[in-house]
Amino acid sequence: MAFLWKNCCLAGYRTAKDRCARALGVMKNRSEAPEDWDALREKIIGLGERSVRKNYYPELQHQYAELRRFRQLLDQSSELILFFDVARLYIVDTNDTACQMLDRPWENLLGTQLAGLHPALSEAAQEAIAKPGQSIPVRAAYARADGAMHILDGWAKMVTVDDRQTGMLVVRDISDRVRAEEALRESEIKYRRLHESMRDAFVSVDMAGNLQEFNAAYQTMLGYSEEELRQLTYQDLTPKQWHAFEAGIVEKQILERGYSDTYEKEYRRKGGAIFPVELRTFLLRDEASQPAGMWAIVRDITDRKRAEAALRASEERFAKAFHINPAPMVISEIETGRFLDANEQAQHLLGYSREEMIGHTSMELGVLADPGTRERMIAQLRADEVVREMPIRLRTKIGEIREVLWSVTVIRLGEQNVLLSLLFDITERKRAEEFLKESTERLRLALQAASMGTWEWDITNNHVVWSPETQSIFGIGAGEFGETYEAYLRFAAPEIREDVDGGVQEFLSSAHAPAVIQYEHEIIRGDGKRGWIEVRGTLFSDKQNSSNRMTGICVDITGRKRVEAELRQHREHLEELVAERTAALQRANEDLRQAMIQLVQSEKLAALGYLVAGVAHELNTPLGNARVVASTFGEHLRVFTAAVESGALRRSQVEAFLQQGQEAVDLLERNTARAADLIGHFKQVAVDQTSMRRRRFNLRQTIEEVLVTLQPQFKHTTHRIEQDIPGDLELDSYPGPLEQVITNLMGNSLFHGFSGMEAGCIQLQAHAQGPDQVILRYADNGIGIPTNTLNHIFEPFFTTRLGQGGSGLGLYIVYSLVTGVLGGAIQVESSPGQGVAFSVTLPRTAPDRPAAG
């Protein structure tokens, strides 16, 4: 019973009852099992329960706890453990892993022959029995009940339990490892095949750079044999200028993170040729995870570099062609329509700068005037792969609408597909077409109104097309005109029909397109009346340079011919009429010249009359005063004489008479001196204004003398005269014309400028302009001169007060005297309500007057 209980404890049952029951189950198959098996089983189970529960066997309870812990370790093992009987080779115990791995319950496994599981297990057990103390390896493929195949690998060995030999099998399921090894072998085969057949070069090196492994593509790329390559490092194959760069890649990328980014460098072939390569390198580690080497995929990118260079050159050519293209072009994204570039012509068309367009969509800028335009373009592009001359309307930056033909295609730009758009502005063409349409209609109406018809003659087929106006000129209805050249000739007057035809035929035989024929002849209209037409035509040629078509017009010149006949009748009398009209014109011109001279002289005399009247008025005061003094003194003399004769003269009377006489003499002297001065000024001014005497004179003195003579005209007004003329300005000129100029300008201010004004102001200023010229400025603050009148004031007979005493010669005489005898120039400035200013430029030495003749 002790042996049986130990066996039960060894089996690791959770309760003594279960252990005994299962142990008896095992013993049932042994030869020493009792015949009354069931009764013995119940007895042992009951004994076990009482022994454990009532602690009848304390030492057994302790042993049980130890064995239970050992049993838990067995069940937790990942390996399959089987205990088998060495005599009969059947299973006496196993762990939970075996049940799970073999997909069989524990009760089913106990007592099972090893050969029933797999013959290899039985063979290994037999060999272990035959070789005690040795571990016999075993491997078997076990098929589970669900059909899954598992590979079991382990060993068989004899172990001793309580001096009793027991067999033990320990195996593990290596199905995953076997499959992984198989997959690895297949992968290695594929890798080797790929390694040898791949077009890209493969190479692995140790950390010193020595080449360890490489494929045929690597050898071919560099031109070395396998033995030669194994003697080199990757640094030997790399030009020196790349060493530092690649050392940085190794240090900062490969060693830090285990791989590098794809990078480019150069290799040197066996023959010394340098070529570009692209590679990506990975780190190899040993079992201790230390860097052991590197491997890389290397690609010869010579062709790609050439292609890239060609692409860059192509892109540069495209960019140049894009930007200098005379047609507006833009590049945009397909999905969003965002502008990527625009040439100068597109910027000019849309009114946006390149910076304003790039990065923005046509929707954001509002370029497409009509909704749905871009959607229609994209739909057509997807259907036809290209859009050709799609009519659209574009809105410029300033809001102007332009008519455009939009052509679109997809191009590859860098790494993306984009839209290349060609914009053909047809706005002007549209306008021209509309204008042409309107012009054609106007021309048709004009031809109709001008009695002008058109025709076209197909010479080869002798077919003529006449316009309705042409039929009207010939006086026939629609359809009555034959469509041949001969039908046209039948309308020519019979007497000249052959001449018309001869001229046309001679033209056709000698002329070369493009040539023009023009002639006129008399016709017999459809109503029998005679008329005249003028025919003009242009000869054209076809592609074979054969002159076979004419087009032209017919003009009804019957009216013109009638007028020409009338003109011929009058032409005979034309010379007589011309002679008569010429003589009359000469007489009129002479009369006009004499009238002008008389009017100018009248103006001079009128001015002199004003001068005389003024002087007479001024003389009236001093002479009147002298007369009063003389009469008063005469009366005093008579009184004094009477006193003397009567003898009643007193001393006081003598003294009073003498005092009165002295006062009278003083008054007479002053007034007579004043009169003498006035007469002297009058004489000087009169002589100057009535003659063209040249002399040297002081400008200020001369103008003051003129102002003295003109003072009476201002005496009964509140107008004033201000002058600012230096006293050292002297001229060698004609003072008379200059005084006439001043007189006329002041008369113009009084008569026109100060009209309706109570107090006006005239300013006279002068200053030297260099050594040879003097500027005389005359200005008033009157009503000014209207703008539309200002350009006519120097014209003869121009006056704004016709019939009110103005002759229209005052300023004309001023202009003539200044620009003529005085040799100067005059300019005028004026605005309505701002007065007028005359600027007279005079030479200090007047030019010599030409001799009269």
C-alpha atoms as one frame of an Amber mdcrd trajectory, in Angstrom:
protein
   0.000   0.000   0.000   2.933   2.329   0.692   4.177   1.842  -2.855   0.702
   2.459  -4.230   0.289   5.628  -2.158   3.653   6.918  -3.349   2.587   6.278
  -6.880  -0.598   8.234  -6.219   1.312  11.153  -4.755   3.752  11.047  -7.639
   0.842  11.367 -10.046  -0.052  14.729  -8.407  -3.768  14.257  -7.839  -5.731
  17.035  -6.207  -7.302  14.728  -3.563  -6.173  11.426  -2.126  -9.328   9.852
  -3.420  -8.553  10.903  -7.011  -4.928   9.853  -6.763  -5.753   6.380  -5.433
  -8.504   5.885  -7.949  -6.267   6.851 -10.846  -3.366   4.741  -9.486  -5.614
   1.722  -9.229  -6.685   2.456 -12.788  -3.075   2.164 -13.812  -2.530  -0.994
 -11.783  -5.557  -2.595 -13.355  -3.447  -3.184 -16.407  -0.563  -4.711 -14.431
  -0.147  -8.448 -13.829  -0.067  -8.098 -10.038  -3.458  -6.383  -9.849  -5.901
  -8.268  -7.482  -8.922  -9.997  -8.899 -11.392  -8.128  -6.662 -10.282  -4.884
  -8.247 -13.285  -2.720  -7.417 -13.383  -3.717  -3.728  -9.665  -3.024  -3.321
 -10.080   0.293  -5.049 -12.810   1.452  -2.665 -10.798   0.322   0.332  -7.657
   2.160  -0.748  -9.621   5.330  -1.546 -11.352   5.294   1.807  -8.067   4.661
   3.610  -6.420   7.567   1.745  -9.186  10.007   2.590  -9.146   9.121   6.259
  -5.361   9.193   6.391  -5.112  12.680   4.937  -8.196  14.197   6.596  -7.633
  12.819  10.106  -3.846  13.117   9.974  -3.345   9.503  10.728  -0.098   9.697
   8.862   1.554  13.087   9.465   4.723  12.146   7.670   2.712  11.078   4.640
   0.875  14.427   4.631   4.199  16.293   4.465   5.431  14.095   1.672   2.199
  14.687  -0.162   2.610  18.474  -0.028   6.128  18.250  -1.447   5.058  15.952
  -4.207   2.105  18.217  -5.041   4.413  21.170  -5.539   6.573  18.994  -7.780
   3.488  17.971  -9.719   2.487  21.599 -10.306   5.913  22.276 -11.754   5.505
  19.342 -14.162   2.071  20.570 -15.319   3.385  24.052 -15.875   6.248  22.820
 -18.026   6.037  23.683 -21.724   7.456  20.265 -22.626   5.549  16.996 -22.989
   6.559  14.570 -20.195   5.576  10.861 -20.276   6.378   8.175 -17.675   6.221
   4.679 -19.080   6.505   1.158 -17.736   9.865  -0.361 -18.671   8.467  -3.850
 -19.008   5.382  -3.296 -21.158   6.139   0.232 -22.606   2.794   1.796 -21.698
   2.204   5.192 -20.151   1.871   5.311 -16.408   1.747   9.085 -15.990   1.986
  12.365 -17.940   1.626  16.108 -17.381  -1.088  18.542 -18.575   1.118  19.763
 -21.455   1.069  16.235 -22.912  -2.730  16.174 -22.777  -2.959  19.514 -24.567
  -0.234  18.721 -27.104  -1.637  15.277 -27.992  -5.235  16.546 -27.774  -6.221
  13.578 -25.494  -7.523  13.540 -21.884  -5.299  12.253 -19.080  -7.424   9.139
 -18.439  -7.167   8.230 -22.108  -3.402   8.504 -22.118  -2.777   6.314 -19.036
  -2.095   2.760 -20.109  -1.628   3.720 -23.770   1.197   1.895 -25.543   4.003
   4.209 -26.761   3.895   2.515 -30.128   0.219   3.562 -30.325   1.253   7.167
 -30.198   4.166   6.806 -32.628   6.616   3.952 -33.401   9.545   6.337 -32.976
   8.586   6.877 -29.323   8.552   3.145 -28.671  11.907   2.668 -30.408  13.509
   5.452 -28.396  12.103   3.968 -25.135  13.506   0.534 -25.953  16.900   2.002
 -26.733  16.832   3.947 -23.434  16.051   0.726 -21.544  18.923  -0.951 -23.311
  21.255   1.957 -22.519  20.530   2.964 -18.924  21.797   6.406 -18.006  21.840
   7.728 -21.619  19.448  10.189 -23.209  18.179   8.796 -26.444  17.067  11.533
 -28.933  13.718  11.119 -30.560  11.738  13.018 -33.261   8.307  12.089 -34.505
   5.534  13.647 -36.592   2.269  13.289 -34.693  -1.129  13.708 -36.303  -3.759
  15.033 -33.911  -7.374  14.057 -34.059  -8.251  17.413 -35.754  -5.790  16.552
 -38.540  -3.133  19.037 -37.466   0.392  17.709 -37.887   2.886  18.390 -35.063
   6.588  17.663 -34.949   7.761  16.299 -31.568  11.430  16.459 -30.642  13.071
  15.327 -27.353  14.751  12.426 -25.560  14.027   9.162 -23.710  15.833   8.120
 -20.542  15.600   5.695 -17.607  15.041   7.268 -14.130  14.932   5.622 -10.650
  12.011   6.207  -8.279  12.274   4.484  -4.846  14.842   2.078  -6.254  12.486
   1.251  -9.061  13.398   1.894 -12.777  10.834   4.011 -14.619  11.034   5.220
 -18.197  10.687   8.917 -18.975  10.049  10.676 -22.297  10.498  14.463 -22.572
   9.600  16.049 -25.926   8.523  19.456 -27.143   6.369  20.580 -30.056   8.774
  22.096 -32.594   6.210  22.398 -35.378   6.484  26.213 -35.491  10.266  26.054
 -35.418  10.339  23.432 -38.171   7.972  25.493 -40.278  10.071  28.571 -39.580
  13.231  26.706 -40.515  11.574  25.475 -43.670  10.374  28.946 -44.485  13.866
  30.228 -43.728  15.411  27.672 -46.061  12.928  28.610 -48.774  13.565  32.277
 -48.057  17.300  31.712 -48.270  16.832  29.964 -51.589  14.640  32.788 -52.874
  17.034  35.331 -51.417  19.953  33.659 -53.126  18.093  33.544 -56.413  17.046
  37.179 -55.981  20.541  38.055 -54.868  21.999  36.631 -58.056  19.267  37.759
 -60.453  18.465  41.243 -59.135  19.415  44.104 -61.450  20.507  46.325 -58.560
  23.868  45.646 -57.027  24.088  44.137 -53.547  27.102  44.349 -51.290  27.890
  43.659 -47.637  30.999  44.795 -45.779  32.460  44.412 -42.327  32.889  47.413
 -40.075  36.352  48.009 -41.524  34.831  48.383 -44.974  36.126  45.128 -46.455
  33.797  43.632 -49.039  32.289  40.391 -47.761  29.491  39.479 -50.123  28.208
  40.914 -53.394  26.202  39.815 -56.377  26.999  39.627 -60.079  25.370  43.001
 -60.727  27.861  44.621 -58.335  30.772  43.000 -60.165  29.416  44.012 -63.563
  28.794  47.560 -62.414  32.405  48.007 -61.231  34.177  45.762 -63.765  36.156
  43.767 -61.176  36.390  40.004 -60.753  35.210  38.373 -57.533  38.804  37.811
 -56.328  39.719  41.453 -57.016  36.723  42.777 -55.154  37.454  40.705 -52.068
  40.805  42.496 -51.799  39.144  45.967 -51.731  37.161  48.116 -49.331  34.208
  50.236 -50.263  36.422  53.282 -49.581  38.788  52.066 -52.320  35.873  52.172
 -54.770  34.727  55.631 -53.691  36.456  58.839 -54.890  38.206  60.629 -52.057
  35.932  63.664 -52.054  33.060  61.444 -50.897  34.834  59.818 -47.933  33.983
  62.452 -45.324  30.408  62.661 -46.542  29.860  58.902 -46.329  31.629  58.668
 -42.945  29.069  61.179 -41.659  26.230  59.017 -43.028  27.649  55.975 -41.191
  28.122  57.823 -37.926  24.925  59.895 -37.789  22.437  57.562 -39.444  23.521
  53.933 -39.766  25.140  53.471 -36.340  22.475  55.542 -34.540  19.295  54.087
 -36.009  20.444  51.016 -37.953  19.881  52.303 -41.512  20.484  55.315 -43.679
  18.315  57.443 -45.869  18.749  56.912 -49.577  21.737  58.982 -50.621  23.887
  59.532 -53.680  27.614  59.408 -54.202  30.083  58.282 -56.863  31.945  55.030
 -57.605  35.113  54.470 -59.571  35.172  51.589 -62.074  38.202  49.405 -62.624
  39.062  51.451 -65.679  38.975  54.692 -63.626  35.668  55.991 -64.924  33.599
  57.872 -62.323  29.861  57.296 -62.301  26.997  58.245 -59.934  25.215  55.695
 -57.727  22.286  55.706 -55.340  22.294  53.473 -52.264  20.700  52.779 -48.954
  22.734  51.042 -46.231  21.617  48.876 -43.315  23.506  47.814 -40.185  24.326
  44.149 -39.411  24.631  43.141 -35.753  26.196  40.036 -34.126  24.590  37.837
 -31.451  25.559  40.395 -28.813  23.760  43.101 -30.809  27.047  44.807 -31.570
  27.699  46.319 -35.045  29.207  43.566 -37.182  28.930  44.990 -40.697  26.737
  46.753 -43.229  24.898  45.825 -46.367  23.512  48.011 -49.095  21.549  48.013
 -52.304  23.488  50.029 -54.869  21.990  51.363 -58.085  23.864  52.856 -61.021
  21.981  56.141 -61.702  24.044  57.278 -64.683  21.078  56.956 -67.018  18.807
  58.629 -64.497  21.236  61.504 -64.064  21.385  61.910 -67.811  17.619  61.766
 -67.944  17.389  64.279 -65.097  19.850  66.560 -66.879  17.859  66.163 -70.057
  14.683  66.782 -68.090  16.153  69.892 -66.494  17.258  71.108 -69.891  13.818
  70.308 -71.239  12.163  72.065 -68.319  14.431  75.068 -68.833  13.538  75.112
 -72.520   9.893  74.735 -71.570  10.172  77.524 -68.997  11.811  79.828 -71.533
   9.254  78.942 -74.174   6.501  79.347 -71.592   7.581  82.800 -70.480   8.465
  84.223 -73.922   5.474  82.698 -75.661   3.408  85.470 -77.272   0.227  83.654
 -76.264  -1.093  83.916 -72.672  -0.315  80.666 -70.784  -0.891  79.509 -67.199
  -0.045  76.362 -65.229  -2.451  75.203 -62.521  -3.249  72.235 -60.294  -5.748
  69.761 -61.711  -7.901  69.249 -58.625  -7.952  72.723 -57.067  -7.246  74.996
 -60.013  -4.562  76.787 -57.971  -2.216  78.793 -60.186   1.392  77.589 -60.206
   2.761  79.934 -62.854   1.669  82.502 -65.423   3.632  84.065 -68.246   3.812
  87.781 -68.910   1.117  87.693 -71.580  -1.343  86.004 -69.186  -0.574  88.630
 -66.541  -1.209  91.357 -69.122  -4.459  89.704 -70.222  -5.867  89.280 -66.705
  -4.355  92.392 -65.159  -2.804  90.499 -62.211   0.888  90.292 -61.387   2.574
  86.904 -61.174   2.786  87.219 -57.382  -0.942  87.998 -57.167  -1.835  84.892
 -59.193   0.481  82.169 -57.861  -1.035  80.330 -54.904  -4.587  81.463 -55.656
  -7.347  79.706 -57.550  -9.392  81.059 -60.407 -12.401  81.011 -58.081 -10.597
  83.099 -55.454  -9.585  85.692 -58.039 -12.961  85.570 -59.781 -11.264  85.094
 -63.164 -13.959  82.828 -64.640 -16.897  85.077 -65.427 -19.501  82.307 -65.853
 -20.365  79.693 -63.160 -19.553  76.082 -64.024 -16.862  76.967 -66.568 -14.101
  74.987 -64.871 -16.385  71.996 -64.253 -17.237  71.876 -67.975 -13.554  72.049
 -68.839 -12.630  69.210 -66.450 -15.462  67.031 -67.817 -14.315  67.584 -71.397
 -10.691  66.983 -70.387 -11.578  63.625 -68.808 -13.629  62.614 -71.828 -11.219
  63.701 -74.588  -7.903  63.998 -72.637  -7.511  67.465 -74.132  -9.575  70.639
 -74.445  -9.272  72.582 -77.690 -10.430  76.186 -78.070 -13.281  76.090 -75.595
 -15.005  79.500 -75.736 -15.192  81.120 -72.301 -15.393  84.558 -70.738 -12.729
  85.836 -68.353 -12.992  88.713 -65.898  -9.869  90.870 -65.537  -8.679  92.521
 -62.345 -10.469  95.757 -63.252 -13.695  93.877 -64.044 -13.417  93.931 -67.829
 -14.893  90.878 -69.591 -12.673  89.282 -72.238 -13.751  86.687 -74.803 -11.192
  83.833 -74.813 -10.607  80.446 -76.461  -9.340  78.067 -73.743  -7.111  75.128
 -74.716  -5.986  72.760 -71.941  -3.745  69.696 -71.744  -2.138  67.717 -68.933
   1.655  67.853 -68.602   4.122  66.377 -66.141   5.843  69.043 -64.086   8.307
  67.693 -61.556   6.521  64.994 -59.546   2.948  65.925 -60.384   0.570  66.217
 -63.283  -0.639  69.755 -63.877  -2.792  71.648 -66.349  -1.184  73.738 -69.076
  -3.690  76.299 -70.328  -3.393  78.364 -73.496  -5.626  81.441 -73.585  -6.311
  82.987 -76.977  -7.911  86.397 -76.574 -10.555  86.827 -79.267 -12.184  89.894
 -77.753 -10.859  92.167 -80.463 -11.662  89.576 -83.111 -15.213  89.329 -81.780
 -15.492  93.061 -81.853 -13.973  93.106 -85.331 -16.410  90.437 -86.496 -19.297
  92.384 -85.038 -17.933  95.553 -86.558 -17.428  93.763 -89.885 -20.974  92.497
 -89.752 -22.245  95.979 -89.043 -19.902  97.446 -91.657 -21.079  94.935 -94.233
 -24.638  95.894 -93.529 -23.756  99.578 -93.674 -21.843  98.972 -96.898 -24.809
  97.193 -98.368 -27.072 100.066 -97.403 -24.491 102.556 -98.672 -24.159 100.720
-101.975 -27.889 100.630-102.261 -28.179 104.342-101.446 -25.302 105.244-103.785
 -26.724 103.220-106.693 -23.653 101.032-106.605 -23.883  97.319-107.362 -21.425
  94.442-107.050 -20.647  91.514-109.323 -18.410  88.429-109.439 -17.362  86.696
-112.655 -16.112  83.093-112.780 -14.142  83.433-116.004 -13.457  79.725-116.429
 -17.124  78.762-116.243 -18.414  82.096-117.623 -20.767  82.530-114.682 -21.632
  85.990-113.356 -23.362  86.778-110.067 -25.068  90.199-109.889 -26.247  91.979
-106.769 -29.811  93.335-106.644 -28.406  96.883-106.838 -26.636  96.024-110.106
 -29.926  94.797-111.592 -31.553  98.038-110.483 -28.836 100.066-112.237 -29.553
  98.216-115.495 -33.268  98.796-115.019 -34.343  95.154-114.895 -36.045  92.966
-112.354 -34.767  89.977-110.418 -34.020  86.995-112.656 -34.035  89.035-115.899
 -30.273  89.452-115.939 -28.507  86.533-117.601 -25.707  85.025-115.572 -23.087
  85.297-118.350 -20.636  87.897-119.629 -22.505  88.082-122.951 -25.704  89.014
-121.112 -23.856  92.013-119.696 -22.544  93.049-123.129 -26.072  93.137-124.561
 -26.794  96.166-122.329 -23.851  98.169-123.753 -24.824 100.832-126.311 -24.622
  99.212-129.769 -22.150 101.771-131.103 -19.564 101.048-128.438 -20.286  97.364
-127.614 -17.299  96.046-129.560 -14.981  98.586-127.967 -16.119  97.523-124.478
 -15.579  93.838-125.247 -12.216  94.532-126.883 -10.986  96.407-123.848 -12.047
  93.613-121.485 -10.459  90.895-123.622  -7.222  92.850-123.978  -7.105  93.250
-120.191  -7.657  89.512-119.614  -4.953  88.532-122.091  -2.270  90.853-120.773
  -2.966  91.415-117.096  -1.600  89.316-114.243  -3.387  88.901-110.932  -3.896
  90.918-108.942  -4.710  93.555-111.565  -7.401  96.244-111.672  -9.518  97.352
-114.634 -11.643 100.505-114.677 -13.739 101.856-117.509 -17.064 103.516-118.190
 -19.529 103.293-121.050 -23.048 104.072-122.097 -25.803 101.449-121.674 -29.325
 100.890-122.885 -31.404 100.245-119.762 -34.196  97.716-119.583 -36.767 100.480
-120.035 -35.017 101.671-123.248 -33.494 104.799-121.705 -29.817 105.561-122.070
 -27.538 105.811-119.097 -23.894 105.641-118.078 -22.085 103.201-115.794 -18.566
 102.975-114.393 -17.148  99.472-114.036 -14.256  98.622-111.684 -12.936  95.081
-111.289 -10.013  93.177-109.785  -8.528  90.062-111.362  -7.677  87.188-109.002
  -5.823  83.900-109.506  -6.287  80.411-108.056  -3.703  78.185-106.338  -2.265
  77.249-109.764  -1.660  80.963-110.436  -4.242  80.932-113.177  -6.242  84.146
-113.493  -9.783  82.849-113.469 -11.925  85.155-111.359 -12.901  88.812-111.251
 -14.926  90.760-108.750 -15.942  94.382-108.824 -18.635  97.071-108.735 -20.914
  98.957-111.106 -21.689 102.605-110.406 -24.523 104.520-112.036 -22.789 107.729
-113.256 -25.652 108.986-115.410 -26.097 111.963-113.129 -22.392 112.694-113.111
 -22.254 112.568-116.882 -25.145 115.020-117.039 -23.314 117.377-114.710 -20.103
 116.984-116.705 -21.984 117.988-119.836 -23.295 121.044-118.079 -19.810 121.828
-116.841 -18.418 121.599-120.339 -20.962 124.225-121.376 -19.835 126.563-118.605
 -16.134 125.823-119.029 -15.950 128.045-122.115 -16.920 131.089-120.033 -14.823
 130.084-117.025 -11.715 132.141-117.881 -13.760 135.298-118.399 -15.559 134.702
-115.126 -12.272 134.099-113.349 -10.739 137.268-114.818 -13.762 139.337-113.844
 -13.816 137.892-110.328 -10.051 138.380-109.943 -10.256 142.030-110.964 -13.176
 142.556-108.609 -11.251 140.876-105.810  -8.224 143.078-106.438 -10.394 146.158
-106.346 -12.018 144.988-103.149  -8.611 144.304-101.586  -7.380 147.780-102.563
 -10.526 149.351-101.166 -10.060 147.371 -97.990  -6.429 148.463 -97.717  -7.356
 152.121 -98.184 -10.163 151.712 -95.658  -7.750 150.178 -93.195  -5.311 153.053
 -93.656  -8.097 155.562 -93.223  -9.413 153.791 -90.148  -5.976 153.655 -88.589
  -5.465 157.331 -89.370  -8.889 158.030 -87.929  -7.926 156.222 -84.774  -4.750
 158.283 -84.584  -6.650 161.496 -85.192  -9.262 160.451 -82.665  -6.531 159.873
 -80.146  -5.033 163.246 -81.044  -8.499 164.751 -80.689  -8.734 163.305 -77.204
  -5.317 164.809 -76.543  -6.337 168.237 -77.829  -9.573 168.155 -75.867  -7.715
 167.218 -72.743  -5.107 169.924 -73.184  -7.790 172.503 -73.960  -9.578 171.477
 -70.794  -6.391 171.753 -68.795  -5.509 175.145 -70.362  -8.944 176.489 -69.533
  -8.139 176.647 -65.821  -4.878 178.644 -65.869  -6.098 180.910 -68.672  -9.408
 181.471 -66.883  -7.565 182.331 -63.709  -5.348 184.780 -65.615  -8.391 186.413
 -67.164 -10.097 186.816 -63.756  -6.918 188.295 -62.237  -6.512 190.655 -65.190
 -10.123 191.895 -65.017  -9.952 192.290 -61.240  -6.671 194.149 -61.419  -8.070
 196.322 -64.177 -10.980 197.298 -61.918  -8.551 198.114 -59.118  -6.491 200.162
 -61.589  -9.508 202.230 -62.621 -10.359 202.915 -58.968  -6.735 203.883 -58.293
  -6.658 206.110 -61.392  -9.830 207.877 -60.307  -8.355 208.494 -56.864  -5.200
 209.927 -58.393  -7.124 212.187 -60.734  -9.361 213.462 -57.927  -6.390 214.164
 -55.752  -7.906 212.156 -52.981  -5.260 209.459 -53.143  -4.214 208.287 -49.772
  -1.148 206.430 -48.759  -3.134 203.463 -47.621  -4.728 203.257 -51.075  -1.273
 203.246 -52.713  -0.031 200.502 -50.455  -3.195 198.377 -51.027  -2.935 198.921
 -54.808   0.689 197.839 -54.844  -0.064 194.714 -52.775  -2.987 193.804 -55.019
  -0.812 194.344 -58.081   1.917 192.115 -56.727  -0.595 189.335 -56.019  -2.098
 189.698 -59.498   1.348 189.470 -61.095   2.146 186.317 -59.088  -1.131 184.672
 -60.115  -0.616 185.611 -63.737   2.917 184.225 -63.729   1.891 180.878 -62.180
  -1.109 180.330 -64.486   0.725 181.397 -67.619   3.647 179.095 -66.650   1.194
 176.214 -66.155  -0.342 176.935 -69.547   3.107 177.071 -71.123   4.025 173.672
 -69.627   0.779 172.118 -70.887   1.372 173.520 -74.345   4.936 172.164 -74.279
   3.770 168.636 -73.331   1.029 168.870 -75.928   3.478 169.903 -78.596   5.843
 166.992 -77.722   3.109 164.380 -77.584   1.360 165.758 -80.650   4.577 165.724
 -82.622   5.359 162.142 -81.429   1.907 160.783 -82.164   1.542 162.466 -85.541
   4.973 161.458 -86.749   7.343 158.505 -86.757  10.280 160.525 -85.417  12.945
 158.404 -83.831  14.846 159.739 -80.861  16.428 158.698 -77.584  14.049 159.185
 -74.680  13.494 158.341 -71.026  10.719 155.759 -70.671   9.414 157.076 -67.355
   9.324 160.722 -68.546   7.553 159.828 -71.776   4.866 157.804 -69.996   4.344
 160.610 -67.437   3.830 163.096 -70.299   1.220 160.749 -71.793  -0.504 160.415
 -68.427  -0.669 164.199 -68.116  -2.441 164.453 -71.453  -4.828 161.657 -70.481
  -5.566 163.007 -67.003  -8.742 164.851 -68.097 -10.339 161.529 -69.061  -9.928
 160.352 -65.448 -10.816 163.661 -63.783 -14.479 162.915 -63.182 -13.918 159.272
 -62.116 -12.539 157.537 -59.045 -10.211 155.389 -61.148  -6.537 155.654 -60.292
  -3.246 155.043 -62.056  -0.249 153.446 -60.315   3.183 153.380 -61.931   6.433
 151.713 -60.975   8.964 152.589 -63.669  12.663 153.102 -62.879  14.013 156.508
 -63.876  17.096 155.118 -65.659  15.369 153.186 -68.437  16.200 154.838 -71.776
  15.260 153.684 -75.244  16.416 154.579 -78.725  13.083 154.116 -80.396   9.882
 155.763 -81.546   8.061 157.457 -78.646   5.033 158.366 -80.769   3.930 154.756
 -81.434   4.699 153.859 -77.796   2.499 156.756 -76.569  -0.198 155.596 -78.988
   0.015 152.109 -77.472  -0.372 153.478 -73.916  -3.251 155.730 -75.003  -5.123
 152.878 -76.714  -4.624 150.508 -73.759  -5.943 153.104 -71.305  -8.841 153.894
 -73.587  -9.608 150.181 -73.763  -9.611 149.974 -69.934 -11.910 153.010 -69.605
 -14.264 151.971 -72.380 -14.345 148.180 -71.771 -12.491 147.075 -68.625 -14.072
 149.499 -66.149 -17.543 149.246 -67.626 -19.982 149.240 -64.723 -17.197 149.809
 -62.149 -16.915 152.837 -59.853 -13.248 152.578 -58.932 -10.724 150.840 -61.144
  -6.973 150.646 -60.940  -4.396 150.700 -63.740  -0.854 149.582 -63.005   2.149
 150.470 -65.191   5.394 148.654 -64.400   8.672 148.312 -66.277  12.011 146.646
 -65.752  15.095 145.770 -67.751  15.301 142.323 -69.307  18.986 141.871 -69.857
  21.041 144.593 -71.533  18.956 144.769 -74.713  15.288 144.544 -73.725  12.702
 146.249 -71.537   9.524 144.632 -70.227   6.569 147.023 -69.925   3.593 145.557
 -68.069   0.161 147.186 -68.291  -2.631 145.735 -66.081  -6.091 146.703 -64.848
  -8.501 145.082 -62.373 -11.515 145.396 -64.645 -14.078 142.835 -65.767 -11.533
 140.904 -67.815 -11.906 139.272 -71.229 -13.909 136.050 -71.851 -11.864 133.018
 -72.858 -13.588 132.619 -76.233 -12.805 136.284 -77.024  -9.196 136.402 -75.815
  -7.734 134.833 -78.986  -9.439 137.424 -81.235  -8.714 140.782 -79.513  -5.784
 141.652 -81.808  -7.787 140.969 -84.977  -8.886 144.012 -86.991 -12.526 145.100
 -86.633 -13.085 142.708 -83.752 -15.202 144.435 -81.099 -17.693 143.387 -78.473
 -19.475 146.748 -78.735 -20.362 146.960 -82.356 -22.622 150.002 -82.900 -21.698
 151.465 -79.482 -18.720 153.539 -80.625 -16.109 150.800 -80.860 -14.296 150.413
 -84.173 -12.496 147.164 -83.373  -9.106 148.689 -84.334  -7.750 149.841 -80.983
  -5.928 146.683 -79.949  -5.175 145.830 -83.582  -3.246 149.138 -83.806  -1.516
 148.299 -80.509  -0.429 144.910 -81.885   0.688 146.391 -85.201   2.740 149.181
 -83.576   4.397 146.886 -81.006   5.301 144.133 -83.447   5.984 146.510 -86.325
   7.751 149.838 -85.861   8.715 149.167 -82.219  10.123 145.688 -83.086   8.733
 144.033 -79.938   6.178 141.467 -78.849   2.960 141.639 -76.859   1.172 139.001
 -74.789  -2.147 139.127 -72.967  -3.498 137.249 -69.943  -7.044 137.521 -68.651
  -9.852 135.665 -66.928 -13.452 136.842 -66.572 -13.709 139.062 -63.467  -9.914
 139.027 -62.925  -8.898 141.997 -65.076  -6.401 141.973 -67.927  -2.601 142.165
 -68.158  -0.573 143.087 -71.268   3.125 142.293 -71.282   5.065 144.310 -73.909
   8.641 143.288 -74.664  10.573 146.144 -76.359  14.124 146.279 -77.640  16.101
 149.192 -76.197  17.185 149.970 -79.715  14.329 149.768 -82.169  14.974 148.204
 -85.572  15.422 150.463 -88.558  12.229 151.140 -90.447  12.156 149.856 -94.037
  11.936 152.462 -96.741   8.417 153.198 -97.910   7.606 151.862-101.294
